[in-house]
Amino acid sequence: MIIAGAGPCGLFTAITLKREGVPFVILERARAESLMSNVGAGFDITATTVRLFERLGLAYENRICWKYQAAHVEDMHGSVIREFPMNKLGKKGSEQWSAQRSTMMQAFMEALGSDIDLRCGVAIESFEETEDNVIVSLSDGSTVSGCALLACDGVKSAVRRQMYTEAEDPMHYAGVVAWWGISIWEKGDDVFEEMVRNVQDRTFFQCLGDARSPGSFFADKALDSDNKILWCFFGPSKQEPGQSDDLRRRGGVTGEGAKAEISQRFQGRSETLRRLVENTPAKGITMVGLYDRKNLDLPYLSRGGRAVLLGDAAHPQTPFLGMGVNMALTDGFVIASRLAKQDPKAALASFDTEARKTFNTKTINDARWWANLGTTTSCVKNTVMRNMIKYLPPAMVVNDIVTVDNGNRDFVDATLKDLGMDL
């Protein structure tokens, strides 16, 4: 098997293949030293993903991810809107988890071991399908062949660009720009100590915007350090930001320009938000436009039936439902499980189903809706958002994330049943 991309989706696919004894090679465009880069990224982790961790024997709690114990919501000016426990919502499967990209990647690499065939610093130039295999041509002039090509290479997938032209498969700009970074503090700083109190014990921290200060802000304490805060901010923007070619950053730009723009947006907001940006190195701040695919009905399977799009290569989305990485890891587990027990063409064809595509399309559209609501300049919509958070029962506040994960659970269950494996 050939896996394109050594991000979370590619590595999780590889872990599943290794557990099943299926050989593979991983091709990664980035340099090896860049794989563990955190770039400020964090993920929401759902019950289905935790179940897959358990199934593959991965030690996940406080290693890959940690369970949220509470929620703390403020407005952009520091006034508390609501606090409530998240560990007592009652219904099994309603637990919400968080992961830090760097620690997840490290855990996945450790699970794979040092004896895998991982080739970094090479880009996929093209691929050719025959009746029996797929031949991939690389940027260093070499070729790799295998019975299937699994495109886990993200929103700017090189494999997808071989399958479709930009005219056939344009990207859709969501009208939202994101900034993320890792703020570094000296202990004893009053603002930092207050922030740590707000995010300690694994608290979900959010700031809601309003018509004058639109956007959504999220923060969490870094798992790998006591003096770092991971943060991200999403704000509306009709103008798309500049794009780089750094695939780890979803094509985003970094540096003084990105820091200056987020600093400008945070003028007049709470001291905590302003200081978080101030204490983040400019090279550690990423600014990126949020995109998904405009044409959501395109096949994930190549014409020759030996290449398939997984994760963000197939269904990139805004992060407002927290489903991107969960859907990607589910994709990887499902396709790897099928490849271990089925003919490669049959395994890949069974992945490109109407049921999964319908779920993916609904999730993308729902994420677009939440992105609009979370960054709106409308007084009415902002009031609705604020009142939902403030007055709805806690279980209903997180209901959308819990409910949408049912699609991943059903996808896994249907696969295991079809393969005759224990649920």
PLY file of the C-alpha trace (Angstrom):
ply
format ascii 1.0
element vertex 423
property float x
property float y
property float z
element edge 422
property int vertex1
property int vertex2
end_header
0.00 0.00 0.00
1.12 3.56 -0.69
0.05 6.22 1.81
0.35 9.83 0.67
0.82 12.10 3.66
2.24 11.59 7.15
-0.25 13.70 9.07
-2.67 12.22 11.63
-4.81 10.57 8.93
-1.84 8.95 7.18
-0.18 7.72 10.37
-3.44 6.33 11.78
-4.08 4.50 8.51
-0.56 3.08 8.76
-1.10 1.96 12.38
-4.23 0.07 11.36
-2.45 -1.57 8.41
0.49 -2.54 10.62
-1.84 -4.12 13.20
-3.30 -6.19 10.36
0.11 -7.16 8.96
-0.29 -5.25 5.69
2.94 -3.73 4.28
2.97 -0.05 3.28
5.15 2.92 2.39
4.42 6.48 3.55
5.31 9.39 1.26
5.51 12.84 2.87
6.34 16.10 1.16
7.50 17.85 4.36
10.90 17.28 5.87
11.16 14.73 8.70
11.94 17.40 11.32
8.66 19.14 10.50
6.37 16.19 11.21
6.07 16.83 14.95
5.61 20.56 14.54
2.70 21.75 16.64
1.94 25.02 14.81
-0.60 25.81 17.53
-3.04 23.17 16.42
-5.42 21.28 18.67
-8.25 18.86 17.91
-11.57 17.94 19.46
-11.75 14.17 19.88
-15.04 12.27 19.88
-16.21 9.02 21.45
-15.83 7.07 18.18
-12.19 8.11 17.85
-11.50 7.11 21.47
-13.09 3.75 20.68
-10.69 3.31 17.74
-7.74 4.18 19.98
-8.87 1.45 22.37
-9.40 -1.04 19.55
-5.86 -0.50 18.26
-4.38 -0.73 21.74
-3.19 2.88 21.89
-2.63 4.42 25.32
-4.58 7.61 24.76
-5.75 9.21 28.03
-3.41 12.08 28.95
-1.06 10.82 26.25
-2.88 11.48 23.00
-5.91 13.29 24.39
-7.55 14.38 27.63
-11.18 14.59 28.67
-12.81 17.97 29.16
-14.07 18.40 32.70
-15.81 21.77 32.40
-16.66 24.65 30.07
-15.85 28.32 30.67
-17.38 30.86 28.27
-16.71 34.61 28.25
-17.36 37.46 25.88
-14.51 39.19 24.09
-14.30 41.79 26.87
-13.73 39.32 29.72
-17.24 39.04 31.20
-18.19 35.47 32.11
-21.24 34.19 30.23
-21.42 30.69 31.68
-19.54 27.87 33.36
-20.77 24.30 33.56
-19.37 20.77 34.06
-18.86 18.63 30.97
-17.98 15.42 32.81
-21.48 14.92 34.24
-23.68 15.14 31.17
-24.89 11.62 31.86
-25.23 10.03 28.45
-22.44 7.65 27.48
-20.68 8.86 24.38
-21.25 12.51 25.26
-17.74 12.87 26.66
-15.63 15.44 24.85
-11.87 15.14 24.51
-9.08 17.40 23.32
-5.76 16.59 21.66
-2.62 18.55 20.88
-1.31 17.88 17.39
2.32 17.39 18.37
1.59 14.90 21.16
-0.82 12.97 18.93
1.77 12.74 16.17
4.44 11.64 18.63
2.19 8.90 20.02
1.32 7.69 16.53
4.99 7.55 15.51
5.84 5.59 18.64
3.03 3.14 17.89
4.41 2.62 14.37
7.99 2.08 15.56
11.22 2.81 13.75
11.06 -0.03 11.22
8.48 1.53 8.90
9.15 2.77 5.38
8.64 6.54 5.77
10.08 8.73 3.02
10.10 12.45 3.79
10.97 15.40 1.56
9.45 13.90 -1.58
6.36 15.18 -3.37
3.99 13.22 -5.58
4.25 14.47 -9.15
1.80 12.07 -10.79
0.39 8.57 -10.63
-0.58 5.99 -13.24
-3.03 3.14 -12.71
-2.76 -0.28 -14.34
-4.98 -3.31 -13.95
-2.78 -4.69 -11.16
-1.25 -1.70 -9.41
-0.63 2.05 -9.20
2.71 3.65 -10.05
3.58 6.93 -8.32
6.22 9.29 -9.74
8.04 11.41 -7.14
9.80 14.77 -7.20
13.22 13.15 -6.74
12.82 11.24 -10.00
12.04 7.88 -8.38
8.86 5.83 -8.62
6.93 3.70 -6.12
4.37 1.06 -7.00
1.71 -0.68 -4.95
-1.76 -2.18 -5.17
-3.48 0.98 -3.82
-2.77 4.69 -3.29
-4.37 6.20 -0.17
-4.46 9.99 -0.36
-4.13 11.26 3.20
-2.33 14.40 2.05
-4.75 17.05 3.26
-6.76 19.94 1.94
-4.16 20.72 -0.75
-3.89 17.08 -1.83
-1.47 16.40 -4.68
-3.36 13.18 -5.44
-6.66 15.03 -5.76
-5.03 17.50 -8.15
-4.11 14.53 -10.36
-7.70 13.32 -10.28
-9.39 16.68 -10.92
-8.44 20.01 -12.43
-9.02 23.20 -10.45
-11.92 24.00 -12.76
-13.55 20.64 -11.99
-12.78 20.79 -8.28
-12.55 24.40 -7.05
-12.09 25.25 -3.39
-14.86 27.06 -1.53
-13.81 29.94 0.73
-15.94 30.00 3.89
-15.54 33.75 4.47
-13.61 33.08 7.65
-9.96 33.66 8.52
-8.32 31.74 11.37
-5.31 32.59 13.49
-3.67 30.13 15.81
-0.57 30.10 17.95
1.14 29.03 21.17
1.52 31.74 23.78
4.58 31.44 26.03
4.52 33.00 29.50
6.67 33.60 32.54
5.15 32.06 35.65
3.99 34.61 38.17
2.42 36.87 35.54
-1.04 37.79 36.90
-2.78 37.58 33.53
-1.19 34.20 32.81
-2.11 32.83 36.23
-5.72 33.91 35.69
-5.74 32.25 32.25
-4.32 29.04 33.73
-7.08 29.06 36.35
-9.62 29.33 33.54
-8.20 26.42 31.53
-6.90 24.21 34.34
-8.41 20.77 34.96
-9.02 20.48 31.23
-11.58 23.22 30.84
-13.03 24.07 27.44
-12.38 27.85 27.17
-14.26 29.98 24.65
-14.87 33.67 24.03
-17.96 34.70 22.05
-17.92 37.74 19.80
-20.60 40.34 19.17
-21.55 42.68 16.33
-18.74 45.11 17.23
-16.17 42.39 17.91
-17.22 39.43 15.72
-15.52 36.08 15.97
-14.90 33.06 18.17
-11.86 32.44 20.34
-10.74 29.16 21.92
-7.83 28.32 24.22
-6.39 25.36 26.11
-3.37 24.65 28.25
-0.66 22.80 26.35
-0.24 19.17 27.40
3.54 19.24 27.01
4.31 22.39 29.04
3.09 24.28 32.10
3.79 27.73 30.67
2.16 27.46 27.23
-1.39 28.23 26.11
-2.68 26.99 22.74
-5.17 29.41 21.19
-7.09 30.01 18.00
-9.35 32.79 16.76
-11.84 32.77 13.88
-13.05 36.03 12.38
-15.08 37.06 9.33
-13.25 38.35 6.26
-14.53 38.87 2.74
-10.94 39.12 1.53
-9.02 35.87 1.33
-5.58 35.97 3.01
-2.39 35.23 1.13
-1.48 31.61 0.68
1.85 29.85 1.23
2.91 26.38 0.20
3.33 25.06 3.76
1.00 22.05 3.87
1.27 21.70 7.65
-0.38 25.10 7.99
-3.19 24.53 5.48
-1.47 26.98 3.18
-1.38 29.76 5.77
1.08 32.58 6.29
3.11 33.35 9.40
5.20 36.14 10.81
4.92 39.79 11.77
2.12 40.52 9.30
-0.11 37.80 10.73
0.63 38.95 14.28
-0.03 42.60 13.45
-3.43 41.80 11.95
-4.64 39.70 14.89
-3.30 42.35 17.30
-5.35 44.94 15.43
-8.49 42.80 15.72
-7.96 42.42 19.45
-7.68 46.13 20.18
-10.36 47.04 22.72
-10.87 43.44 23.77
-9.97 41.85 27.09
-6.43 42.14 28.39
-6.17 38.35 28.41
-6.74 38.11 24.66
-4.37 40.96 23.89
-1.64 39.51 26.09
-2.05 36.03 24.61
-1.15 37.43 21.21
1.56 39.67 22.64
3.26 36.67 24.27
3.18 34.56 21.10
6.28 34.67 18.87
5.41 36.06 15.44
6.89 33.01 13.69
4.49 30.86 15.76
1.32 32.65 14.60
-0.45 31.29 11.54
-3.13 33.15 9.58
-5.13 31.10 7.10
-8.39 31.23 5.23
-10.83 28.37 5.86
-11.78 26.35 2.81
-13.73 23.28 1.85
-14.60 21.77 -1.54
-17.22 23.54 -3.64
-18.37 20.41 -5.49
-19.25 17.92 -2.78
-20.58 15.19 -5.07
-17.29 14.32 -6.81
-16.12 10.70 -6.37
-13.41 9.94 -3.84
-12.29 7.03 -6.02
-10.02 7.48 -9.04
-11.11 6.40 -12.50
-8.85 3.36 -12.40
-10.12 2.34 -8.96
-6.72 2.12 -7.27
-6.48 5.57 -5.63
-8.86 6.99 -3.04
-9.17 10.30 -1.17
-9.34 10.18 2.63
-9.72 12.78 5.36
-9.16 16.40 4.36
-8.16 15.33 0.87
-11.75 14.12 0.41
-13.86 16.32 2.70
-12.07 19.37 4.13
-14.28 21.52 6.32
-14.29 24.43 8.73
-13.40 23.29 12.29
-16.61 24.57 13.93
-18.03 21.09 14.52
-14.68 19.61 15.53
-15.15 16.75 13.06
-12.22 17.10 10.66
-9.67 14.91 12.40
-12.32 12.49 13.70
-13.67 11.84 10.22
-10.12 11.51 8.89
-9.10 8.92 11.50
-12.35 7.03 10.91
-11.64 7.00 7.16
-8.15 5.65 7.76
-9.33 2.88 10.09
-12.15 1.81 7.76
-10.13 1.69 4.54
-7.16 -0.04 6.21
-9.45 -2.65 7.80
-11.03 -3.38 4.42
-7.67 -3.57 2.64
-6.55 -6.19 5.15
-9.43 -8.50 4.23
-10.62 -7.59 0.73
-9.30 -7.24 -2.80
-7.81 -3.72 -3.04
-10.19 -2.53 -5.76
-13.20 -3.86 -3.88
-11.99 -2.30 -0.64
-11.52 1.13 -2.20
-14.80 0.97 -4.12
-16.75 0.16 -0.94
-15.42 3.35 0.66
-16.89 5.66 -1.98
-20.53 5.10 -1.00
-23.54 7.39 -1.16
-24.23 6.88 2.54
-20.78 8.11 3.59
-20.85 10.93 1.07
-24.27 12.06 2.29
-22.95 12.15 5.86
-19.81 14.02 4.79
-21.80 16.58 2.80
-24.21 17.26 5.66
-21.31 17.64 8.09
-19.54 20.12 5.80
-22.72 22.15 5.32
-23.44 22.12 9.07
-19.87 23.25 9.76
-20.35 26.10 7.26
-23.53 27.13 9.12
-21.76 27.14 12.49
-18.83 29.06 10.99
-21.25 31.74 9.84
-22.99 31.89 13.22
-19.72 31.89 15.15
-18.28 34.81 13.21
-21.40 36.81 12.37
-21.68 40.60 12.57
-25.47 40.32 13.02
-26.77 41.55 16.38
-29.69 39.11 16.18
-27.52 36.07 15.42
-25.02 37.03 18.10
-27.84 37.30 20.64
-29.14 33.88 19.61
-25.66 32.35 19.98
-25.10 33.95 23.37
-28.50 32.86 24.71
-28.02 29.31 23.46
-24.76 29.04 25.39
-26.12 30.82 28.45
-29.50 29.16 28.93
-29.67 25.79 27.17
-29.05 22.66 29.29
-25.35 21.68 29.06
-26.16 18.45 27.23
-27.92 20.44 24.49
-24.99 22.86 24.17
-22.69 20.02 23.08
-25.45 18.02 21.38
-24.44 18.81 17.78
-20.91 17.48 18.25
-22.19 14.35 20.00
-24.90 13.76 17.41
-22.76 14.24 14.31
-20.28 11.68 15.63
-23.00 9.05 15.23
-22.18 9.03 11.52
-18.60 7.96 12.26
-19.81 5.32 14.72
-22.25 3.88 12.15
-19.54 3.87 9.46
-17.21 1.87 11.70
-19.96 -0.54 12.81
-21.11 -1.20 9.24
-17.52 -1.92 8.17
-16.82 -4.31 11.04
-20.11 -6.12 10.45
-19.41 -6.41 6.73
-15.95 -7.85 7.43
-17.24 -10.28 10.06
-15.24 -8.59 12.84
-16.32 -8.06 16.45
-17.96 -4.73 17.18
0 1
1 2
2 3
3 4
4 5
5 6
6 7
7 8
8 9
9 10
10 11
11 12
12 13
13 14
14 15
15 16
16 17
17 18
18 19
19 20
20 21
21 22
22 23
23 24
24 25
25 26
26 27
27 28
28 29
29 30
30 31
31 32
32 33
33 34
34 35
35 36
36 37
37 38
38 39
39 40
40 41
41 42
42 43
43 44
44 45
45 46
46 47
47 48
48 49
49 50
50 51
51 52
52 53
53 54
54 55
55 56
56 57
57 58
58 59
59 60
60 61
61 62
62 63
63 64
64 65
65 66
66 67
67 68
68 69
69 70
70 71
71 72
72 73
73 74
74 75
75 76
76 77
77 78
78 79
79 80
80 81
81 82
82 83
83 84
84 85
85 86
86 87
87 88
88 89
89 90
90 91
91 92
92 93
93 94
94 95
95 96
96 97
97 98
98 99
99 100
100 101
101 102
102 103
103 104
104 105
105 106
106 107
107 108
108 109
109 110
110 111
111 112
112 113
113 114
114 115
115 116
116 117
117 118
118 119
119 120
120 121
121 122
122 123
123 124
124 125
125 126
126 127
127 128
128 129
129 130
130 131
131 132
132 133
133 134
134 135
135 136
136 137
137 138
138 139
139 140
140 141
141 142
142 143
143 144
144 145
145 146
146 147
147 148
148 149
149 150
150 151
151 152
152 153
153 154
154 155
155 156
156 157
157 158
158 159
159 160
160 161
161 162
162 163
163 164
164 165
165 166
166 167
167 168
168 169
169 170
170 171
171 172
172 173
173 174
174 175
175 176
176 177
177 178
178 179
179 180
180 181
181 182
182 183
183 184
184 185
185 186
186 187
187 188
188 189
189 190
190 191
191 192
192 193
193 194
194 195
195 196
196 197
197 198
198 199
199 200
200 201
201 202
202 203
203 204
204 205
205 206
206 207
207 208
208 209
209 210
210 211
211 212
212 213
213 214
214 215
215 216
216 217
217 218
218 219
219 220
220 221
221 222
222 223
223 224
224 225
225 226
226 227
227 228
228 229
229 230
230 231
231 232
232 233
233 234
234 235
235 236
236 237
237 238
238 239
239 240
240 241
241 242
242 243
243 244
244 245
245 246
246 247
247 248
248 249
249 250
250 251
251 252
252 253
253 254
254 255
255 256
256 257
257 258
258 259
259 260
260 261
261 262
262 263
263 264
264 265
265 266
266 267
267 268
268 269
269 270
270 271
271 272
272 273
273 274
274 275
275 276
276 277
277 278
278 279
279 280
280 281
281 282
282 283
283 284
284 285
285 286
286 287
287 288
288 289
289 290
290 291
291 292
292 293
293 294
294 295
295 296
296 297
297 298
298 299
299 300
300 301
301 302
302 303
303 304
304 305
305 306
306 307
307 308
308 309
309 310
310 311
311 312
312 313
313 314
314 315
315 316
316 317
317 318
318 319
319 320
320 321
321 322
322 323
323 324
324 325
325 326
326 327
327 328
328 329
329 330
330 331
331 332
332 333
333 334
334 335
335 336
336 337
337 338
338 339
339 340
340 341
341 342
342 343
343 344
344 345
345 346
346 347
347 348
348 349
349 350
350 351
351 352
352 353
353 354
354 355
355 356
356 357
357 358
358 359
359 360
360 361
361 362
362 363
363 364
364 365
365 366
366 367
367 368
368 369
369 370
370 371
371 372
372 373
373 374
374 375
375 376
376 377
377 378
378 379
379 380
380 381
381 382
382 383
383 384
384 385
385 386
386 387
387 388
388 389
389 390
390 391
391 392
392 393
393 394
394 395
395 396
396 397
397 398
398 399
399 400
400 401
401 402
402 403
403 404
404 405
405 406
406 407
407 408
408 409
409 410
410 411
411 412
412 413
413 414
414 415
415 416
416 417
417 418
418 419
419 420
420 421
421 422
